[in-house]
Amino acid sequence: MSTRSSRSLLAIVSLVAILLAGCDSFPGRPSQAEYPLRPTDVTDFATLYRENCAGCHGLDGKFGAAVAMNNPVYLAIIDHPAMRRVIAEGVSGTAMPPFAQSAGGSLTDHQIDLLVAGIYQNWAGAGDSGAGAPPYSSTVSGNPDSGAQVYAASCQSCHGPDGKGGSVAGSVVDPSYLTLASNQYLRTIVIAGRPELGHPDWKHAASGQPLTAAQVSDVVAWLSSKRPAPLAAND
């Protein structure tokens, strides 16, 4: 190959290399920071919450179909491990799915930790928000007969004498509702309430007296007894 040919080939190769290197600086080409993150690389709490939780729990942690995340009483009675377990594993038989990749979901363990931390950092109230509250969960089965009395004293003024709805609030014995609501969910609502919807917590029951742990278990047992028979064991 002649010297002239070698020089021509070298010039062509150099030109191509320069053009290829210059592609990254073409106008309109996004920078590395502008490329979208892979779903598993998202670490912003607001984004994680909006994309995974807001559909059921509300964009601002309230006014969703499910329990409000910005309810300080709820966050006072449920500890971090329980919150993490619910997010990671979901609740069988209800509309709450598992989000952990190990359980078939899409979130990494780190992302679930960020969600749990962000929920408490953004919405937990003062340390005494749940002072004196009945425990989040209980291994003691309530008495549905006693629960009927608790319901009559503390709940029927809003939900009606038979639980099928009143002038203030809707039915709590609707089969579709009870099919999707676990006993733990019912217990949570009785204790923490739904303040954004006007539902009082355990301290502000219509009876005028705070509900005891036994009364909470009893009224949950009464509600559970109204669940369609094949689903009566749903916990």
NURO-804469 format. One record per residue: chain; x, y, z of N, C-alpha, C in turn. Coordinates in Angstrom, 1 decimal. Layout:
<guvos>
<A <X Y Z> <X Y Z> <X Y Z>>,
...
</guvos>
This chain:
<guvos>
<A <0.9 -1.2 0.0> <0.0 0.0 0.0> <0.9 1.2 0.0>>,
<A <0.6 2.2 -0.9> <1.4 3.4 -1.0> <1.2 4.3 0.2>>,
<A <2.2 5.1 0.4> <2.2 6.1 1.5> <0.9 6.9 1.4>>,
<A <0.6 7.4 0.2> <-0.6 8.2 0.0> <-1.9 7.5 0.4>>,
<A <-2.0 6.2 0.0> <-3.1 5.4 0.4> <-3.2 5.2 1.9>>,
<A <-2.1 5.0 2.5> <-2.1 4.8 3.9> <-2.5 6.1 4.6>>,
<A <-2.1 7.2 4.1> <-2.5 8.5 4.7> <-4.0 8.7 4.5>>,
<A <-4.5 8.3 3.4> <-5.9 8.5 3.1> <-6.8 7.7 4.0>>,
<A <-6.3 6.4 4.2> <-7.1 5.5 5.1> <-7.1 6.0 6.5>>,
<A <-5.9 6.5 6.9> <-5.8 7.0 8.3> <-6.7 8.2 8.5>>,
<A <-6.7 9.0 7.5> <-7.6 10.2 7.6> <-9.1 9.9 7.7>>,
<A <-9.4 8.8 6.9> <-10.8 8.4 6.9> <-11.2 7.8 8.3>>,
<A <-10.3 7.0 8.8> <-10.5 6.4 10.1> <-10.6 7.5 11.2>>,
<A <-9.7 8.4 11.1> <-9.7 9.5 12.1> <-11.0 10.3 12.0>>,
<A <-11.5 10.6 10.8> <-12.7 11.3 10.6> <-13.9 10.6 11.2>>,
<A <-14.0 9.3 10.9> <-15.1 8.5 11.4> <-15.0 8.5 13.0>>,
<A <-13.9 8.4 13.5> <-13.7 8.4 15.0> <-14.2 9.7 15.6>>,
<A <-13.8 10.8 14.9> <-14.2 12.1 15.4> <-15.8 12.3 15.3>>,
<A <-16.3 11.8 14.2> <-17.8 11.9 14.0> <-18.5 11.1 15.1>>,
<A <-18.0 9.9 15.3> <-18.7 9.0 16.3> <-18.6 9.6 17.7>>,
<A <-17.4 10.2 18.0> <-17.2 10.8 19.3> <-18.1 12.0 19.5>>,
<A <-18.4 12.7 18.4> <-19.2 13.9 18.4> <-20.6 13.7 18.5>>,
<A <-21.1 12.4 18.3> <-22.5 12.1 18.3> <-23.1 12.5 19.7>>,
<A <-22.3 12.3 20.8> <-22.8 12.6 22.1> <-23.1 14.0 22.3>>,
<A <-22.5 14.9 21.5> <-22.7 16.3 21.7> <-23.7 16.9 20.7>>,
<A <-24.4 16.0 19.9> <-25.4 16.5 19.0> <-26.5 17.3 19.8>>,
<A <-27.0 18.4 19.2> <-28.1 19.1 19.9> <-29.3 18.2 20.1>>,
<A <-30.0 18.2 21.3> <-31.2 17.4 21.5> <-30.9 16.1 22.1>>,
<A <-29.6 15.6 22.1> <-29.4 14.3 22.7> <-29.4 14.4 24.2>>,
<A <-30.2 13.6 24.9> <-30.3 13.7 26.4> <-29.0 13.4 27.1>>,
<A <-28.8 14.0 28.2> <-27.6 13.7 29.0> <-27.9 12.5 29.8>>,
<A <-26.9 11.9 30.4> <-27.1 10.7 31.2> <-28.1 10.9 32.3>>,
<A <-28.1 12.1 32.9> <-29.0 12.4 34.0> <-30.4 12.5 33.6>>,
<A <-30.6 12.7 32.3> <-32.0 12.8 31.7> <-32.6 11.5 31.3>>,
<A <-31.9 10.5 31.3> <-32.4 9.2 30.9> <-33.3 8.7 32.1>>,
<A <-34.5 8.1 31.8> <-35.4 7.6 32.9> <-34.7 6.5 33.7>>,
<A <-35.0 6.5 35.0> <-34.4 5.5 35.9> <-35.1 4.2 35.6>>,
<A <-34.4 3.1 35.8> <-35.0 1.8 35.9> <-35.9 1.8 37.1>>,
<A <-37.1 1.1 37.0> <-38.0 1.0 38.2> <-37.3 0.6 39.5>>,
<A <-36.4 -0.3 39.4> <-35.7 -0.7 40.6> <-34.7 0.3 41.2>>,
<A <-34.4 1.3 40.4> <-33.4 2.3 40.8> <-34.1 3.6 41.4>>,
<A <-35.4 3.6 41.4> <-36.2 4.8 42.0> <-36.0 4.8 43.5>>,
<A <-35.6 5.9 44.1> <-35.4 6.0 45.5> <-36.1 7.2 46.1>>,
<A <-36.8 7.9 45.3> <-37.5 9.1 45.8> <-38.8 8.6 46.5>>,
<A <-39.1 9.0 47.7> <-40.2 8.5 48.4> <-41.5 8.9 47.7>>,
<A <-41.6 10.2 47.3> <-42.8 10.7 46.7> <-43.2 9.9 45.5>>,
<A <-42.2 9.6 44.7> <-42.4 8.8 43.5> <-42.8 7.4 43.8>>,
<A <-42.1 6.8 44.7> <-42.5 5.4 45.1> <-43.9 5.3 45.7>>,
<A <-44.3 6.3 46.5> <-45.6 6.3 47.1> <-46.7 6.6 46.0>>,
<A <-46.4 7.5 45.2> <-47.4 7.9 44.1> <-47.7 6.7 43.2>>,
<A <-46.6 6.0 42.8> <-46.7 5.0 41.8> <-47.2 3.6 42.4>>,
<A <-47.1 3.5 43.7> <-47.4 2.1 44.3> <-48.5 2.2 45.3>>,
<A <-48.8 3.3 46.0> <-49.7 3.4 47.1> <-50.8 4.3 47.0>>,
<A <-50.6 5.4 46.2> <-51.6 6.5 46.2> <-53.0 6.0 45.6>>,
<A <-53.0 5.0 44.7> <-54.2 4.5 44.1> <-55.2 4.0 45.1>>,
<A <-54.8 3.5 46.3> <-55.6 3.0 47.3> <-55.7 3.9 48.5>>,
<A <-54.5 4.5 48.9> <-54.4 5.2 50.1> <-54.5 6.7 49.9>>,
<A <-54.7 7.2 48.7> <-54.8 8.6 48.5> <-53.5 9.3 48.2>>,
<A <-53.6 10.3 47.3> <-52.3 10.9 46.8> <-51.6 11.6 48.0>>,
<A <-52.3 12.1 48.9> <-51.6 12.8 50.1> <-51.8 11.9 51.3>>,
<A <-52.0 10.6 51.1> <-52.1 9.7 52.3> <-53.4 9.7 52.9>>,
<A <-54.4 10.2 52.2> <-55.8 10.2 52.7> <-56.8 10.3 51.6>>,
<A <-58.1 10.1 51.9> <-59.2 10.1 50.9> <-59.0 9.0 49.9>>,
<A <-58.4 7.9 50.3> <-58.4 6.7 49.4> <-59.4 5.7 49.8>>,
<A <-59.5 4.6 49.1> <-60.4 3.5 49.5> <-59.9 2.8 50.7>>,
<A <-58.6 2.8 51.0> <-58.1 2.1 52.1> <-57.7 3.0 53.2>>,
<A <-57.2 2.5 54.3> <-56.9 3.2 55.5> <-55.9 4.4 55.2>>,
<A <-56.1 5.5 55.7> <-55.2 6.7 55.5> <-53.9 6.5 56.1>>,
<A <-52.8 6.7 55.2> <-51.5 6.6 55.7> <-51.1 7.8 56.6>>,
<A <-51.8 8.9 56.4> <-51.4 10.1 57.2> <-52.2 10.2 58.5>>,
<A <-52.8 9.1 59.0> <-53.5 9.1 60.2> <-52.5 8.9 61.4>>,
<A <-52.2 9.9 62.2> <-51.2 9.7 63.2> <-51.5 8.6 64.2>>,
<A <-52.8 8.4 64.5> <-53.2 7.3 65.4> <-52.8 5.9 64.8>>,
<A <-53.1 5.8 63.6> <-52.8 4.5 62.9> <-51.3 4.3 62.9>>,
<A <-50.5 5.3 62.6> <-49.0 5.2 62.6> <-48.5 5.0 64.1>>,
<A <-49.3 5.4 65.1> <-48.8 5.2 66.5> <-49.0 3.8 66.9>>,
<A <-50.1 3.1 66.4> <-50.3 1.7 66.9> <-49.7 0.7 66.0>>,
<A <-49.4 0.9 64.8> <-48.7 -0.1 64.0> <-47.2 0.2 64.0>>,
<A <-46.4 -0.8 64.3> <-44.9 -0.5 64.4> <-44.3 -0.7 63.0>>,
<A <-43.1 -0.3 62.9> <-42.4 -0.4 61.6> <-42.3 -1.8 61.0>>,
<A <-42.0 -2.8 61.8> <-42.0 -4.2 61.3> <-43.3 -4.6 60.7>>,
<A <-44.4 -4.3 61.4> <-45.7 -4.7 60.9> <-46.1 -3.9 59.6>>,
<A <-45.8 -2.7 59.6> <-46.0 -1.9 58.4> <-45.2 -2.5 57.2>>,
<A <-43.9 -2.8 57.5> <-43.1 -3.4 56.4> <-43.6 -4.7 55.9>>,
<A <-44.1 -5.5 56.9> <-44.6 -6.8 56.5> <-45.9 -6.7 55.6>>,
<A <-46.7 -5.8 55.9> <-48.0 -5.6 55.1> <-47.6 -5.1 53.7>>,
<A <-46.7 -4.2 53.6> <-46.3 -3.7 52.3> <-45.6 -4.8 51.5>>,
<A <-44.7 -5.5 52.1> <-43.9 -6.5 51.4> <-44.7 -7.8 51.1>>,
<A <-45.5 -8.2 52.0> <-46.2 -9.5 51.8> <-47.7 -9.3 51.4>>,
<A <-48.3 -8.1 51.5> <-49.7 -7.9 51.2> <-50.5 -8.6 52.3>>,
<A <-51.8 -8.6 52.0> <-52.8 -9.2 53.0> <-53.6 -10.2 52.1>>,
<A <-53.4 -11.4 52.4> <-54.2 -12.5 51.6> <-55.7 -12.3 51.7>>,
<A <-56.4 -12.5 50.6> <-57.8 -12.4 50.6> <-58.4 -11.0 50.6>>,
<A <-57.5 -10.0 50.4> <-58.0 -8.6 50.4> <-57.4 -8.0 49.1>>,
<A <-57.7 -6.7 49.0> <-57.2 -5.9 47.8> <-55.7 -5.5 48.0>>,
<A <-55.1 -5.8 49.1> <-53.7 -5.3 49.4> <-52.8 -6.4 48.8>>,
<A <-52.0 -6.1 47.7> <-51.1 -7.0 47.1> <-49.8 -7.0 47.7>>,
<A <-48.9 -8.0 47.5> <-47.6 -8.0 48.0> <-46.7 -7.1 47.0>>,
<A <-45.8 -6.3 47.6> <-45.0 -5.4 46.7> <-43.5 -5.9 46.7>>,
<A <-43.1 -6.8 47.6> <-41.7 -7.2 47.6> <-41.5 -8.2 46.4>>,
<A <-40.3 -8.0 45.7> <-40.0 -8.9 44.6> <-40.0 -10.3 45.1>>,
<A <-39.6 -10.6 46.3> <-39.6 -12.0 46.8> <-40.9 -12.6 46.9>>,
<A <-42.0 -11.7 46.9> <-43.4 -12.2 47.0> <-44.1 -12.0 45.7>>,
<A <-43.4 -11.7 44.7> <-44.0 -11.5 43.4> <-44.3 -10.1 43.0>>,
<A <-43.9 -9.1 43.8> <-44.1 -7.7 43.5> <-43.0 -7.1 42.7>>,
<A <-42.9 -5.8 42.7> <-42.0 -5.1 41.9> <-40.9 -4.3 42.6>>,
<A <-41.0 -4.2 43.9> <-40.2 -3.4 44.7> <-39.0 -4.2 45.4>>,
<A <-37.9 -3.5 45.4> <-36.7 -4.1 46.1> <-36.9 -3.9 47.6>>,
<A <-36.1 -4.7 48.4> <-36.2 -4.5 49.8> <-35.8 -3.1 50.2>>,
<A <-34.8 -2.5 49.5> <-34.5 -1.1 49.8> <-35.6 -0.2 49.6>>,
<A <-36.3 -0.3 48.5> <-37.4 0.5 48.2> <-38.5 0.4 49.2>>,
<A <-38.8 -0.8 49.7> <-39.8 -1.0 50.7> <-39.4 -0.3 52.0>>,
<A <-38.1 -0.4 52.4> <-37.6 0.3 53.5> <-37.8 1.8 53.4>>,
<A <-37.6 2.4 52.2> <-37.7 3.8 51.9> <-39.2 4.2 52.1>>,
<A <-40.1 3.4 51.6> <-41.5 3.6 51.7> <-41.9 3.7 53.2>>,
<A <-41.5 2.7 54.0> <-41.9 2.7 55.4> <-41.3 3.9 56.1>>,
<A <-40.0 4.2 55.9> <-39.4 5.4 56.5> <-40.1 6.6 56.1>>,
<A <-40.5 6.8 54.8> <-41.1 8.0 54.4> <-42.5 8.2 54.9>>,
<A <-43.2 7.1 55.0> <-44.6 7.2 55.6> <-44.5 7.8 57.0>>,
<A <-43.7 7.2 57.8> <-43.6 7.7 59.2> <-43.0 9.1 59.3>>,
<A <-42.0 9.4 58.5> <-41.4 10.7 58.5> <-42.3 11.8 58.1>>,
<A <-43.2 11.5 57.1> <-44.1 12.5 56.6> <-45.4 12.7 57.4>>,
<A <-45.9 11.6 58.0> <-47.2 11.6 58.5> <-47.4 11.2 59.9>>,
<A <-46.4 10.7 60.6> <-46.5 10.3 62.0> <-46.7 11.6 62.8>>,
<A <-47.6 11.5 63.8> <-47.9 12.7 64.7> <-47.0 12.7 65.9>>,
<A <-47.5 13.4 66.9> <-46.7 13.5 68.1> <-46.7 12.1 68.8>>,
<A <-45.7 12.0 69.7> <-45.5 10.7 70.4> <-46.7 10.1 71.1>>,
<A <-47.6 11.0 71.5> <-48.8 10.5 72.3> <-50.0 10.4 71.5>>,
<A <-49.9 10.3 70.2> <-51.0 10.2 69.3> <-51.9 9.0 69.6>>,
<A <-51.2 7.9 69.9> <-52.0 6.7 70.2> <-51.9 6.3 71.7>>,
<A <-51.6 7.2 72.5> <-51.5 6.9 74.0> <-52.8 6.3 74.5>>,
<A <-52.7 5.2 75.1> <-53.9 4.5 75.7> <-54.7 3.7 74.7>>,
<A <-54.3 3.7 73.4> <-55.0 2.9 72.4> <-54.9 1.4 72.6>>,
<A <-56.0 0.7 72.2> <-55.9 -0.7 72.2> <-54.8 -1.2 71.3>>,
<A <-54.2 -2.3 71.5> <-53.1 -2.8 70.6> <-53.6 -3.0 69.2>>,
<A <-52.6 -2.8 68.3> <-52.9 -2.9 66.8> <-53.5 -4.3 66.5>>,
<A <-53.0 -5.3 67.0> <-53.5 -6.7 66.8> <-53.7 -7.4 68.1>>,
<A <-54.5 -8.5 68.0> <-54.8 -9.2 69.2> <-55.0 -10.7 68.8>>,
<A <-54.5 -11.6 69.7> <-54.7 -13.0 69.5> <-56.0 -13.5 70.2>>,
<A <-56.6 -12.6 70.9> <-57.9 -13.0 71.7> <-59.1 -12.8 70.8>>,
<A <-59.9 -13.8 70.6> <-61.1 -13.7 69.8> <-62.2 -13.0 70.6>>,
<A <-62.8 -12.0 69.9> <-63.9 -11.3 70.6> <-65.2 -12.1 70.6>>,
<A <-66.1 -11.6 71.4> <-67.4 -12.2 71.5> <-68.4 -11.4 70.7>>,
<A <-69.0 -12.0 69.6> <-69.9 -11.3 68.8> <-71.2 -10.8 69.5>>,
<A <-71.6 -11.5 70.5> <-72.8 -11.1 71.2> <-72.5 -9.8 72.0>>,
<A <-71.4 -9.8 72.6> <-71.0 -8.5 73.3> <-70.7 -7.4 72.3>>,
<A <-70.2 -7.8 71.2> <-69.9 -6.9 70.1> <-71.1 -6.2 69.6>>,
<A <-72.2 -6.9 69.6> <-73.5 -6.3 69.1> <-73.9 -5.2 70.1>>,
<A <-73.6 -5.3 71.4> <-73.9 -4.3 72.3> <-73.0 -3.1 72.1>>,
<A <-71.7 -3.4 71.9> <-70.8 -2.3 71.6> <-71.2 -1.5 70.4>>,
<A <-71.6 -2.3 69.3> <-72.0 -1.6 68.1> <-73.2 -0.7 68.4>>,
<A <-74.2 -1.2 69.1> <-75.4 -0.4 69.4> <-75.1 0.8 70.1>>,
<A <-74.1 0.8 71.0> <-73.8 2.0 71.8> <-72.8 2.9 71.1>>,
<A <-72.0 2.4 70.2> <-70.9 3.3 69.7> <-70.9 3.5 68.2>>,
<A <-71.7 2.7 67.5> <-71.6 2.7 66.0> <-72.9 3.0 65.3>>,
<A <-74.0 2.5 65.9> <-75.3 2.5 65.1> <-75.8 3.9 64.8>>,
<A <-75.4 4.9 65.6> <-75.9 6.2 65.3> <-75.5 6.7 64.0>>,
<A <-74.4 6.2 63.4> <-73.9 6.6 62.1> <-74.2 5.5 61.1>>,
<A <-74.0 4.2 61.4> <-74.2 3.2 60.4> <-75.5 2.5 60.5>>,
<A <-76.4 2.9 61.3> <-77.7 2.3 61.4> <-77.8 1.2 62.3>>,
<A <-79.0 0.9 62.9> <-79.2 -0.2 63.9> <-78.8 -1.6 63.5>>,
<A <-78.8 -1.9 62.2> <-78.5 -3.2 61.7> <-77.1 -3.2 60.9>>,
<A <-76.5 -2.0 60.9> <-75.2 -1.9 60.2> <-75.3 -1.7 58.7>>,
<A <-76.5 -1.6 58.2> <-76.7 -1.5 56.8> <-76.7 0.0 56.3>>,
<A <-76.3 0.9 57.1> <-76.2 2.3 56.7> <-77.2 3.1 57.4>>,
<A <-76.8 4.4 57.7> <-77.7 5.3 58.3> <-77.7 6.7 57.6>>,
<A <-78.1 7.7 58.2> <-78.2 9.0 57.6> <-76.8 9.7 57.5>>,
<A <-75.8 9.1 58.3> <-74.5 9.7 58.3> <-73.5 8.9 57.6>>,
<A <-73.5 7.6 57.7> <-72.5 6.7 57.1> <-73.1 5.5 56.4>>,
<A <-72.4 4.8 55.6> <-72.9 3.7 54.8> <-72.8 2.4 55.6>>,
<A <-73.1 1.3 54.9> <-73.2 0.0 55.4> <-71.8 -0.5 55.8>>,
<A <-71.8 -1.2 56.9> <-70.5 -1.9 57.4> <-70.7 -3.4 57.3>>,
<A <-71.9 -3.9 56.8> <-72.1 -5.3 56.8> <-72.4 -5.7 55.3>>,
<A <-72.1 -4.9 54.4> <-72.3 -5.2 53.0> <-71.3 -6.4 52.7>>,
<A <-71.8 -7.5 52.0> <-71.0 -8.6 51.8> <-69.7 -8.3 51.0>>,
<A <-69.9 -7.4 50.0> <-68.7 -7.1 49.2> <-67.6 -6.4 50.0>>,
<A <-68.1 -5.5 50.9> <-67.1 -4.8 51.8> <-66.4 -5.8 52.7>>,
<A <-67.2 -6.6 53.4> <-66.6 -7.6 54.3> <-65.7 -8.6 53.6>>,
<A <-66.0 -8.9 52.4> <-65.2 -9.8 51.6> <-63.8 -9.3 51.4>>,
<A <-63.7 -8.0 51.2> <-62.4 -7.3 51.0> <-61.7 -6.8 52.3>>,
<A <-62.5 -6.7 53.3> <-61.9 -6.2 54.6> <-61.5 -7.3 55.5>>,
<A <-60.2 -7.4 55.8> <-59.8 -8.4 56.8> <-60.2 -8.0 58.2>>,
<A <-60.2 -9.0 59.1> <-60.4 -8.6 60.5> <-59.5 -7.6 61.1>>,
<A <-58.2 -7.7 60.6> <-57.2 -6.7 61.0> <-57.6 -5.3 60.5>>,
<A <-58.0 -5.2 59.3> <-58.4 -3.9 58.7> <-59.6 -3.4 59.6>>,
<A <-60.6 -4.2 59.9> <-61.7 -3.7 60.7> <-61.3 -3.2 62.0>>,
<A <-60.4 -4.0 62.6> <-59.8 -3.6 63.9> <-59.1 -2.2 63.8>>,
<A <-58.3 -2.1 62.8> <-57.6 -0.8 62.6> <-58.5 0.4 62.5>>,
<A <-59.6 0.2 61.7> <-60.5 1.3 61.5> <-61.2 1.6 62.8>>,
<A <-61.6 0.6 63.6> <-62.3 0.9 64.8> <-61.4 1.7 65.8>>,
<A <-60.1 1.3 65.8> <-59.2 2.0 66.7> <-58.7 3.4 66.2>>,
<A <-58.3 3.4 64.9> <-57.7 4.6 64.4> <-58.7 5.5 63.7>>,
<A <-59.9 5.0 63.3> <-60.9 5.8 62.6> <-60.5 6.2 61.2>>,
<A <-61.3 6.9 60.6> <-61.0 7.6 59.3> <-61.3 9.0 59.4>>,
<A <-60.4 9.8 60.1> <-60.8 11.2 60.4> <-61.1 12.0 59.2>>,
<A <-60.5 11.7 58.1> <-60.7 12.5 56.9> <-62.1 12.3 56.3>>,
<A <-62.8 11.2 56.8> <-64.1 10.9 56.4> <-65.1 11.1 57.5>>,
<A <-64.7 11.6 58.6> <-65.5 11.9 59.8> <-65.7 10.7 60.7>>,
<A <-65.0 9.6 60.5> <-65.1 8.4 61.3> <-64.2 8.6 62.5>>,
<A <-64.8 8.6 63.7> <-64.0 8.8 64.9> <-63.1 7.7 65.3>>,
<A <-62.0 8.0 66.1> <-61.2 6.9 66.5> <-61.8 6.3 67.8>>,
<A <-61.0 5.4 68.4> <-61.6 4.6 69.6> <-61.9 5.6 70.8>>,
<A <-61.2 6.7 70.8> <-61.4 7.7 72.0> <-62.7 8.5 71.8>>,
<A <-63.2 8.6 70.6> <-64.3 9.5 70.4> <-65.5 8.7 69.9>>,
<A <-65.7 7.5 70.4> <-66.9 6.7 70.0> <-68.2 7.5 70.4>>,
<A <-69.3 7.1 69.7> <-70.6 7.8 70.0> <-71.1 7.6 71.4>>,
<A <-70.6 6.5 72.0> <-71.0 6.3 73.4> <-70.5 7.3 74.4>>,
<A <-69.5 8.1 74.0> <-68.9 9.0 74.9> <-67.8 8.5 75.7>>,
<A <-67.5 7.2 75.6> <-66.5 6.6 76.4> <-65.5 5.9 75.4>>,
<A <-64.2 6.0 75.7> <-63.2 5.3 74.8> <-63.5 3.8 74.8>>,
<A <-63.3 3.2 73.7> <-63.4 1.7 73.7> <-62.2 1.0 74.3>>,
<A <-62.5 0.0 75.0> <-61.4 -0.8 75.6> <-61.0 -1.8 74.5>>,
<A <-59.8 -2.5 74.8> <-59.3 -3.5 73.9> <-60.3 -4.6 73.7>>,
<A <-61.0 -5.0 74.8> <-61.9 -6.1 74.7> <-63.1 -5.7 73.8>>,
<A <-63.6 -4.4 74.0> <-64.7 -3.9 73.2> <-64.4 -3.9 71.7>>,
<A <-63.1 -3.5 71.4> <-62.7 -3.5 70.0> <-62.7 -4.9 69.4>>,
<A <-62.2 -5.8 70.2> <-62.2 -7.2 69.7> <-63.6 -7.7 69.5>>,
<A <-64.5 -7.3 70.4> <-65.9 -7.8 70.4> <-66.6 -7.3 69.2>>,
<A <-66.5 -6.0 68.9> <-67.2 -5.4 67.8> <-66.7 -5.9 66.5>>,
<A <-65.4 -6.2 66.4> <-64.8 -6.8 65.2> <-65.4 -8.2 65.0>>,
<A <-65.5 -8.9 66.1> <-66.1 -10.3 66.0> <-67.5 -10.2 65.5>>,
<A <-68.3 -9.2 66.0> <-69.7 -9.0 65.5> <-69.7 -8.7 64.0>>,
<A <-68.8 -7.8 63.6> <-68.7 -7.5 62.1> <-68.3 -8.7 61.3>>,
<A <-67.3 -9.4 61.8> <-66.9 -10.6 61.1> <-68.0 -11.6 61.0>>,
<A <-68.9 -11.7 62.0> <-69.9 -12.7 61.9> <-70.9 -12.4 60.8>>,
<A <-70.9 -11.2 60.3> <-71.8 -10.8 59.2> <-71.2 -11.1 57.8>>,
<A <-69.9 -11.5 57.8> <-69.2 -11.8 56.5> <-69.9 -13.1 55.9>>,
<A <-70.0 -13.2 54.6> <-70.5 -14.4 54.0> <-69.9 -15.6 54.5>>,
<A <-70.7 -16.6 54.7> <-70.2 -17.9 55.4> <-68.9 -18.4 54.8>>,
<A <-68.7 -18.6 53.5> <-67.5 -19.2 53.0> <-66.2 -18.4 53.4>>,
<A <-66.4 -17.1 53.7> <-65.3 -16.2 54.0> <-65.2 -15.9 55.5>>,
<A <-66.0 -16.5 56.3> <-66.0 -16.2 57.7> <-64.7 -16.3 58.4>>,
<A <-63.8 -17.1 57.9> <-62.5 -17.3 58.5> <-61.5 -16.3 58.0>>,
<A <-61.8 -15.3 57.2> <-60.9 -14.4 56.6> <-60.3 -13.5 57.7>>,
<A <-59.0 -13.5 57.9> <-58.3 -12.8 59.0> <-57.4 -11.7 58.4>>,
</guvos>
